[in-house]
Amino acid sequence: MNESPYKNQSLQVSENIEQLIRYPNRVNLKSKLNPLSMKRFLLGLLVFQLTTFAANAQIQKGSIMLWGSMNYSNSNTEDYYYQTQNTSNRSYKEFRVEPKIGYSIAENWIVGISFLSGTNKSVIESNNVTPSTRSETLNNIFGTSVFTKKYFSLSDKFYAFGGIDLGPSWYKNENSENGISLEPTTNTQFRFTGSLSTGLAFFPKNWIAIELSTNFFTYTHISALETENYSTSGPTNSWGFNLDATTLNLGVSFFLNNK
């Protein structure tokens, strides 16, 4: 049975790659490769390089990951009432930080725990009524969660990743109007949240990564822990996909013992 000419060409390309790596001064590419084989040679060399880089850039088992993210959002909305020719302004600001620590149980696979702390404030100023009013709602947030994160190598410095986070958080709510506290002055909520995340990581060095991520799916359970003269509708459950720019997070990860 005759051997396939494509098989012979593939073997030739493989042999030339090996010779180029071992004996770069002895290989005459022009004499050994025709134009078609040259293209195949270059393509094979590119694949070889990417495979080699990916193999050398693994997040090693036993590495410790230290990670942190910071998120700030700010929005303003103005409503105009045509009949009364008055306006109301609504503003919302949020700031939160989330440090994480993880352990690599296998190559490119992290499990760990995270902590959440933050605050958000909404303000409504209205001159649609007399006298004009200003109401404020302030939330202080604290939470913790467990997570797992899997990295997928794209090249020697770029990774894609996906992750799952599960954990509780507590929201303490304070209300005021025209600078005067309303009753109740506080309202505490318990929330349990699960989220799916994805993103990209850039590794300038093996021990540091700059990550851009988004929680594209979130499930939340909310129940009130402490209420006084406050109307509540009982526990609520919600879920949804978050595919807008406001859900993007920029963070930095440090990998200890990852050589």
LOFIVO-907512 format. One record per residue (C-alpha): residue in three letters; x, y, z; residue number from 1. Coordinates in nm, 4 decimals, padded with zeros to 6 digits. Layout:
% LOFIVO-907512
r code:ALA, c1:X, c2:Y, c3:Z, pos:NUM
...
//
This chain:
% LOFIVO-907512
r code:MET, c1:00.0000, c2:00.0000, c3:00.0000, pos:1
r code:ASN, c1:00.1359, c2:00.3433, c3:-00.1003, pos:2
r code:GLU, c1:00.1867, c2:00.5998, c3:00.1735, pos:3
r code:SER, c1:-00.0089, c2:00.9249, c3:00.1541, pos:4
r code:PRO, c1:00.1971, c2:01.2182, c3:00.0188, pos:5
r code:TYR, c1:00.0396, c2:01.4434, c3:00.2873, pos:6
r code:LYS, c1:00.1729, c2:01.2143, c3:00.5574, pos:7
r code:ASN, c1:00.5209, c2:01.2370, c3:00.4097, pos:8
r code:GLN, c1:00.4960, c2:01.6187, c3:00.3962, pos:9
r code:SER, c1:00.3769, c2:01.6324, c3:00.7579, pos:10
r code:LEU, c1:00.6704, c2:01.4161, c3:00.8659, pos:11
r code:GLN, c1:00.9039, c2:01.6435, c3:00.6737, pos:12
r code:VAL, c1:00.7645, c2:01.9529, c3:00.8463, pos:13
r code:SER, c1:00.7963, c2:01.7871, c3:01.1880, pos:14
r code:GLU, c1:01.1545, c2:01.6832, c3:01.1163, pos:15
r code:ASN, c1:01.2464, c2:02.0335, c3:01.0029, pos:16
r code:ILE, c1:01.0964, c2:02.1888, c3:01.3159, pos:17
r code:GLU, c1:01.2949, c2:01.9508, c3:01.5323, pos:18
r code:GLN, c1:01.6151, c2:02.0202, c3:01.3372, pos:19
r code:LEU, c1:01.5576, c2:02.3956, c3:01.3569, pos:20
r code:ILE, c1:01.5221, c2:02.3764, c3:01.7346, pos:21
r code:ARG, c1:01.8190, c2:02.1456, c3:01.7923, pos:22
r code:TYR, c1:02.0537, c2:02.2661, c3:01.5182, pos:23
r code:PRO, c1:01.9467, c2:02.6152, c3:01.4048, pos:24
r code:ASN, c1:02.2714, c2:02.6717, c3:01.2131, pos:25
r code:ARG, c1:02.2473, c2:02.3510, c3:01.0099, pos:26
r code:VAL, c1:01.8985, c2:02.3819, c3:00.8621, pos:27
r code:ASN, c1:01.8636, c2:02.5289, c3:00.5153, pos:28
r code:LEU, c1:01.4932, c2:02.6033, c3:00.4889, pos:29
r code:LYS, c1:01.5102, c2:02.7200, c3:00.1299, pos:30
r code:SER, c1:01.6576, c2:02.3925, c3:00.0074, pos:31
r code:LYS, c1:01.4356, c2:02.1616, c3:00.2098, pos:32
r code:LEU, c1:01.0942, c2:02.3300, c3:00.1843, pos:33
r code:ASN, c1:00.8945, c2:02.4299, c3:-00.1193, pos:34
r code:PRO, c1:00.6575, c2:02.7322, c3:-00.0849, pos:35
r code:LEU, c1:00.3615, c2:02.5158, c3:00.0212, pos:36
r code:SER, c1:00.5697, c2:02.3291, c3:00.2752, pos:37
r code:MET, c1:00.7112, c2:02.6585, c3:00.3998, pos:38
r code:LYS, c1:00.3613, c2:02.7802, c3:00.4856, pos:39
r code:ARG, c1:00.2891, c2:02.4547, c3:00.6657, pos:40
r code:PHE, c1:00.6220, c2:02.4798, c3:00.8430, pos:41
r code:LEU, c1:00.5503, c2:02.8301, c3:00.9719, pos:42
r code:LEU, c1:00.1985, c2:02.7299, c3:01.0794, pos:43
r code:GLY, c1:00.3351, c2:02.4272, c3:01.2605, pos:44
r code:LEU, c1:00.6003, c2:02.6383, c3:01.4279, pos:45
r code:LEU, c1:00.3354, c2:02.8861, c3:01.5471, pos:46
r code:VAL, c1:00.1236, c2:02.6061, c3:01.6943, pos:47
r code:PHE, c1:00.4345, c2:02.4590, c3:01.8554, pos:48
r code:GLN, c1:00.5218, c2:02.7932, c3:02.0160, pos:49
r code:LEU, c1:00.1700, c2:02.8496, c3:02.1501, pos:50
r code:THR, c1:00.1589, c2:02.4976, c3:02.2917, pos:51
r code:THR, c1:00.5007, c2:02.5412, c3:02.4529, pos:52
r code:PHE, c1:00.4080, c2:02.8787, c3:02.6053, pos:53
r code:ALA, c1:00.0790, c2:02.7426, c3:02.7401, pos:54
r code:ALA, c1:00.2587, c2:02.4503, c3:02.9001, pos:55
r code:ASN, c1:00.5074, c2:02.6841, c3:03.0686, pos:56
r code:ALA, c1:00.2433, c2:02.9256, c3:03.2000, pos:57
r code:GLN, c1:00.0336, c2:02.6949, c3:03.4170, pos:58
r code:ILE, c1:-00.0954, c2:02.8077, c3:03.7571, pos:59
r code:GLN, c1:00.0737, c2:02.5350, c3:03.9560, pos:60
r code:LYS, c1:-00.0953, c2:02.3133, c3:04.2121, pos:61
r code:GLY, c1:-00.0265, c2:02.4435, c3:04.5632, pos:62
r code:SER, c1:-00.0097, c2:02.8105, c3:04.4608, pos:63
r code:ILE, c1:-00.1819, c2:03.0631, c3:04.6860, pos:64
r code:MET, c1:-00.3908, c2:03.3321, c3:04.5201, pos:65
r code:LEU, c1:-00.4448, c2:03.6778, c3:04.6710, pos:66
r code:TRP, c1:-00.7008, c2:03.8815, c3:04.4795, pos:67
r code:GLY, c1:-00.8844, c2:04.2091, c3:04.5208, pos:68
r code:SER, c1:-01.1424, c2:04.4101, c3:04.3313, pos:69
r code:MET, c1:-01.2794, c2:04.7597, c3:04.3672, pos:70
r code:ASN, c1:-01.6049, c2:04.8784, c3:04.2134, pos:71
r code:TYR, c1:-01.7490, c2:05.2303, c3:04.1976, pos:72
r code:SER, c1:-02.0693, c2:05.3335, c3:04.0207, pos:73
r code:ASN, c1:-02.2476, c2:05.6670, c3:03.9951, pos:74
r code:SER, c1:-02.5735, c2:05.7553, c3:03.8168, pos:75
r code:ASN, c1:-02.7941, c2:06.0647, c3:03.7973, pos:76
r code:THR, c1:-03.1466, c2:06.0970, c3:03.6598, pos:77
r code:GLU, c1:-03.3610, c2:06.4085, c3:03.6204, pos:78
r code:ASP, c1:-03.7401, c2:06.3872, c3:03.5874, pos:79
r code:TYR, c1:-03.9477, c2:06.6714, c3:03.4473, pos:80
r code:TYR, c1:-04.3171, c2:06.7156, c3:03.5304, pos:81
r code:TYR, c1:-04.4829, c2:06.8929, c3:03.2404, pos:82
r code:GLN, c1:-04.8076, c2:06.9861, c3:03.4154, pos:83
r code:THR, c1:-04.6405, c2:07.1518, c3:03.7141, pos:84
r code:GLN, c1:-04.3167, c2:07.2411, c3:03.5313, pos:85
r code:ASN, c1:-04.1176, c2:07.1099, c3:03.8238, pos:86
r code:THR, c1:-03.8313, c2:06.8621, c3:03.8409, pos:87
r code:SER, c1:-03.6903, c2:06.5928, c3:04.0630, pos:88
r code:ASN, c1:-03.3355, c2:06.4605, c3:04.0695, pos:89
r code:ARG, c1:-03.2343, c2:06.1071, c3:04.1595, pos:90
r code:SER, c1:-02.8739, c2:06.0063, c3:04.2218, pos:91
r code:TYR, c1:-02.7163, c2:05.6757, c3:04.3176, pos:92
r code:LYS, c1:-02.3592, c2:05.6049, c3:04.4266, pos:93
r code:GLU, c1:-02.1999, c2:05.2764, c3:04.5266, pos:94
r code:PHE, c1:-01.8535, c2:05.1771, c3:04.6397, pos:95
r code:ARG, c1:-01.7389, c2:04.8284, c3:04.7372, pos:96
r code:VAL, c1:-01.4181, c2:04.6316, c3:04.7873, pos:97
r code:GLU, c1:-01.3829, c2:04.2538, c3:04.7789, pos:98
r code:PRO, c1:-01.0578, c2:04.0779, c3:04.8764, pos:99
r code:LYS, c1:-01.0172, c2:03.7033, c3:04.8131, pos:100
r code:ILE, c1:-00.7735, c2:03.4314, c3:04.9107, pos:101
r code:GLY, c1:-00.7578, c2:03.0996, c3:04.7284, pos:102
r code:TYR, c1:-00.5595, c2:02.7790, c3:04.6940, pos:103
r code:SER, c1:-00.4790, c2:02.5930, c3:04.3723, pos:104
r code:ILE, c1:-00.6047, c2:02.2358, c3:04.4200, pos:105
r code:ALA, c1:-00.4968, c2:02.1479, c3:04.0636, pos:106
r code:GLU, c1:-00.3321, c2:02.3222, c3:03.7707, pos:107
r code:ASN, c1:-00.5340, c2:02.6341, c3:03.6790, pos:108
r code:TRP, c1:-00.8068, c2:02.5521, c3:03.9363, pos:109
r code:ILE, c1:-00.8575, c2:02.7728, c3:04.2443, pos:110
r code:VAL, c1:-01.0913, c2:02.7382, c3:04.5445, pos:111
r code:GLY, c1:-01.1133, c2:02.9918, c3:04.8260, pos:112
r code:ILE, c1:-01.3050, c2:03.2412, c3:05.0357, pos:113
r code:SER, c1:-01.3878, c2:03.6093, c3:04.9811, pos:114
r code:PHE, c1:-01.5038, c2:03.9043, c3:05.1912, pos:115
r code:LEU, c1:-01.7234, c2:04.1960, c3:05.0861, pos:116
r code:SER, c1:-01.7546, c2:04.5440, c3:05.2315, pos:117
r code:GLY, c1:-01.9248, c2:04.8442, c3:05.0776, pos:118
r code:THR, c1:-02.1776, c2:05.1224, c3:05.0900, pos:119
r code:ASN, c1:-02.4361, c2:05.2710, c3:04.8568, pos:120
r code:LYS, c1:-02.6426, c2:05.5879, c3:04.8807, pos:121
r code:SER, c1:-02.9496, c2:05.7028, c3:04.6904, pos:122
r code:VAL, c1:-03.0797, c2:06.0603, c3:04.7052, pos:123
r code:ILE, c1:-03.4075, c2:06.2000, c3:04.5696, pos:124
r code:GLU, c1:-03.4522, c2:06.5778, c3:04.5541, pos:125
r code:SER, c1:-03.7945, c2:06.6962, c3:04.4475, pos:126
r code:ASN, c1:-03.9532, c2:07.0406, c3:04.4058, pos:127
r code:ASN, c1:-04.2735, c2:06.8881, c3:04.2734, pos:128
r code:VAL, c1:-04.4289, c2:06.9457, c3:04.6156, pos:129
r code:THR, c1:-04.4240, c2:07.2400, c3:04.8532, pos:130
r code:PRO, c1:-04.1977, c2:07.2613, c3:05.0400, pos:131
r code:SER, c1:-03.9334, c2:07.0762, c3:04.8373, pos:132
r code:THR, c1:-03.8040, c2:06.7518, c3:04.9848, pos:133
r code:ARG, c1:-03.4761, c2:06.5648, c3:04.9983, pos:134
r code:SER, c1:-03.4813, c2:06.1983, c3:05.0981, pos:135
r code:GLU, c1:-03.1739, c2:05.9795, c3:05.1461, pos:136
r code:THR, c1:-03.1260, c2:05.6054, c3:05.1829, pos:137
r code:LEU, c1:-02.7889, c2:05.4716, c3:05.2970, pos:138
r code:ASN, c1:-02.6931, c2:05.1034, c3:05.2889, pos:139
r code:ASN, c1:-02.3884, c2:04.9537, c3:05.4584, pos:140
r code:ILE, c1:-02.2931, c2:04.6110, c3:05.3270, pos:141
r code:PHE, c1:-02.0889, c2:04.3244, c3:05.4710, pos:142
r code:GLY, c1:-02.0636, c2:03.9721, c3:05.3359, pos:143
r code:THR, c1:-01.8566, c2:03.6612, c3:05.2752, pos:144
r code:SER, c1:-01.8612, c2:03.3784, c3:05.0218, pos:145
r code:VAL, c1:-01.6845, c2:03.0663, c3:04.8992, pos:146
r code:PHE, c1:-01.5742, c2:03.0457, c3:04.5378, pos:147
r code:THR, c1:-01.4134, c2:02.8280, c3:04.2759, pos:148
r code:LYS, c1:-01.2342, c2:02.9568, c3:03.9677, pos:149
r code:LYS, c1:-01.1030, c2:02.7772, c3:03.6582, pos:150
r code:TYR, c1:-00.8472, c2:02.9294, c3:03.4201, pos:151
r code:PHE, c1:-00.8106, c2:02.8369, c3:03.0531, pos:152
r code:SER, c1:-00.4837, c2:02.9247, c3:02.8809, pos:153
r code:LEU, c1:-00.5089, c2:03.1276, c3:02.5589, pos:154
r code:SER, c1:-00.1358, c2:03.2013, c3:02.5239, pos:155
r code:ASP, c1:00.1664, c2:03.2484, c3:02.7451, pos:156
r code:LYS, c1:00.0242, c2:03.5650, c3:02.9029, pos:157
r code:PHE, c1:-00.3522, c2:03.5579, c3:02.8446, pos:158
r code:TYR, c1:-00.6140, c2:03.3415, c3:03.0141, pos:159
r code:ALA, c1:-00.9903, c2:03.3181, c3:03.0050, pos:160
r code:PHE, c1:-01.1624, c2:03.2099, c3:03.3261, pos:161
r code:GLY, c1:-01.4975, c2:03.1198, c3:03.4737, pos:162
r code:GLY, c1:-01.6100, c2:03.1094, c3:03.8344, pos:163
r code:ILE, c1:-01.8882, c2:03.0404, c3:04.0847, pos:164
r code:ASP, c1:-01.9492, c2:03.2388, c3:04.4074, pos:165
r code:LEU, c1:-02.1931, c2:03.1456, c3:04.6865, pos:166
r code:GLY, c1:-02.2412, c2:03.3273, c3:05.0164, pos:167
r code:PRO, c1:-02.4418, c2:03.5467, c3:05.2580, pos:168
r code:SER, c1:-02.4381, c2:03.9231, c3:05.3079, pos:169
r code:TRP, c1:-02.6035, c2:04.1718, c3:05.5424, pos:170
r code:TYR, c1:-02.7439, c2:04.5147, c3:05.4480, pos:171
r code:LYS, c1:-02.8070, c2:04.7815, c3:05.7126, pos:172
r code:ASN, c1:-03.0443, c2:05.0480, c3:05.5849, pos:173
r code:GLU, c1:-03.0751, c2:05.4063, c3:05.7197, pos:174
r code:ASN, c1:-03.3416, c2:05.6531, c3:05.6026, pos:175
r code:SER, c1:-03.3662, c2:06.0296, c3:05.6395, pos:176
r code:GLU, c1:-03.5696, c2:06.3135, c3:05.4900, pos:177
r code:ASN, c1:-03.4562, c2:06.6773, c3:05.4874, pos:178
r code:GLY, c1:-03.1805, c2:06.5722, c3:05.7279, pos:179
r code:ILE, c1:-03.4261, c2:06.4212, c3:05.9794, pos:180
r code:SER, c1:-03.4127, c2:06.0485, c3:06.0516, pos:181
r code:LEU, c1:-03.7285, c2:05.8552, c3:05.9761, pos:182
r code:GLU, c1:-03.8768, c2:05.5666, c3:06.1720, pos:183
r code:PRO, c1:-03.7369, c2:05.3094, c3:06.1719, pos:184
r code:THR, c1:-03.3891, c2:05.4562, c3:06.1619, pos:185
r code:THR, c1:-03.2460, c2:05.1170, c3:06.0648, pos:186
r code:ASN, c1:-03.3639, c2:04.8165, c3:05.8709, pos:187
r code:THR, c1:-03.1414, c2:04.5079, c3:05.8473, pos:188
r code:GLN, c1:-03.1656, c2:04.2565, c3:05.5618, pos:189
r code:PHE, c1:-03.0091, c2:03.9178, c3:05.5060, pos:190
r code:ARG, c1:-02.9186, c2:03.8197, c3:05.1502, pos:191
r code:PHE, c1:-02.7880, c2:03.4959, c3:05.0034, pos:192
r code:THR, c1:-02.6340, c2:03.5357, c3:04.6606, pos:193
r code:GLY, c1:-02.5018, c2:03.2978, c3:04.3987, pos:194
r code:SER, c1:-02.3296, c2:03.4233, c3:04.0851, pos:195
r code:LEU, c1:-02.1551, c2:03.2993, c3:03.7723, pos:196
r code:SER, c1:-01.8643, c2:03.5048, c3:03.6440, pos:197
r code:THR, c1:-01.6347, c2:03.5113, c3:03.3453, pos:198
r code:GLY, c1:-01.3443, c2:03.7252, c3:03.2318, pos:199
r code:LEU, c1:-00.9936, c2:03.7653, c3:03.0941, pos:200
r code:ALA, c1:-00.6613, c2:03.7698, c3:03.2771, pos:201
r code:PHE, c1:-00.3279, c2:03.9132, c3:03.1635, pos:202
r code:PHE, c1:-00.0104, c2:03.7769, c3:03.3253, pos:203
r code:PRO, c1:00.2846, c2:04.0174, c3:03.2851, pos:204
r code:LYS, c1:00.4659, c2:03.7790, c3:03.5226, pos:205
r code:ASN, c1:00.3811, c2:03.4296, c3:03.6493, pos:206
r code:TRP, c1:00.3029, c2:03.5661, c3:03.9952, pos:207
r code:ILE, c1:00.0679, c2:03.8542, c3:03.9010, pos:208
r code:ALA, c1:-00.2448, c2:03.8858, c3:03.6870, pos:209
r code:ILE, c1:-00.4591, c2:04.1833, c3:03.5874, pos:210
r code:GLU, c1:-00.8204, c2:04.0651, c3:03.5529, pos:211
r code:LEU, c1:-01.1329, c2:04.2097, c3:03.3944, pos:212
r code:SER, c1:-01.4466, c2:04.0180, c3:03.4944, pos:213
r code:THR, c1:-01.8242, c2:04.0349, c3:03.5060, pos:214
r code:ASN, c1:-02.0914, c2:03.8521, c3:03.7055, pos:215
r code:PHE, c1:-02.3124, c2:03.7697, c3:03.4092, pos:216
r code:PHE, c1:-02.5715, c2:03.5713, c3:03.6107, pos:217
r code:THR, c1:-02.6913, c2:03.6347, c3:03.9669, pos:218
r code:TYR, c1:-02.9456, c2:03.4712, c3:04.1998, pos:219
r code:THR, c1:-03.0472, c2:03.6528, c3:04.5209, pos:220
r code:HIS, c1:-03.2624, c2:03.5586, c3:04.8206, pos:221
r code:ILE, c1:-03.3623, c2:03.8478, c3:05.0527, pos:222
r code:SER, c1:-03.5255, c2:03.8325, c3:05.3950, pos:223
r code:ALA, c1:-03.5709, c2:04.0984, c3:05.6667, pos:224
r code:LEU, c1:-03.3967, c2:04.0423, c3:06.0004, pos:225
r code:GLU, c1:-03.4964, c2:04.3567, c3:06.1904, pos:226
r code:THR, c1:-03.7911, c2:04.5856, c3:06.1160, pos:227
r code:GLU, c1:-03.9864, c2:04.8382, c3:06.3217, pos:228
r code:ASN, c1:-04.2999, c2:04.9988, c3:06.1767, pos:229
r code:TYR, c1:-04.1653, c2:04.9094, c3:05.8364, pos:230
r code:SER, c1:-04.3728, c2:04.7503, c3:05.5627, pos:231
r code:THR, c1:-04.2192, c2:04.4327, c3:05.4166, pos:232
r code:SER, c1:-04.3549, c2:04.1757, c3:05.1749, pos:233
r code:GLY, c1:-04.1661, c2:03.8800, c3:05.3181, pos:234
r code:PRO, c1:-03.8751, c2:03.6872, c3:05.1645, pos:235
r code:THR, c1:-03.8098, c2:03.7495, c3:04.7953, pos:236
r code:ASN, c1:-03.6120, c2:03.5579, c3:04.5339, pos:237
r code:SER, c1:-03.4762, c2:03.7065, c3:04.2136, pos:238
r code:TRP, c1:-03.2395, c2:03.6083, c3:03.9350, pos:239
r code:GLY, c1:-03.1198, c2:03.7623, c3:03.6124, pos:240
r code:PHE, c1:-02.8487, c2:03.8033, c3:03.3522, pos:241
r code:ASN, c1:-02.6235, c2:04.1087, c3:03.3805, pos:242
r code:LEU, c1:-02.4724, c2:04.1924, c3:03.0437, pos:243
r code:ASP, c1:-02.4026, c2:04.5651, c3:03.0657, pos:244
r code:ALA, c1:-02.0852, c2:04.7633, c3:03.1315, pos:245
r code:THR, c1:-02.1847, c2:04.8546, c3:03.4905, pos:246
r code:THR, c1:-02.1131, c2:04.4956, c3:03.6022, pos:247
r code:LEU, c1:-01.7461, c2:04.5028, c3:03.4936, pos:248
r code:ASN, c1:-01.4852, c2:04.4646, c3:03.7676, pos:249
r code:LEU, c1:-01.1131, c2:04.5329, c3:03.7428, pos:250
r code:GLY, c1:-00.8890, c2:04.3451, c3:03.9823, pos:251
r code:VAL, c1:-00.5350, c2:04.2225, c3:04.0462, pos:252
r code:SER, c1:-00.4392, c2:03.8684, c3:04.1509, pos:253
r code:PHE, c1:-00.1103, c2:03.7628, c3:04.3108, pos:254
r code:PHE, c1:00.0024, c2:03.3995, c3:04.2940, pos:255
r code:LEU, c1:00.2462, c2:03.2926, c3:04.5632, pos:256
r code:ASN, c1:00.4746, c2:02.9924, c3:04.4979, pos:257
r code:ASN, c1:00.3817, c2:02.9945, c3:04.1281, pos:258
r code:LYS, c1:00.7119, c2:02.9665, c3:03.9402, pos:259
//
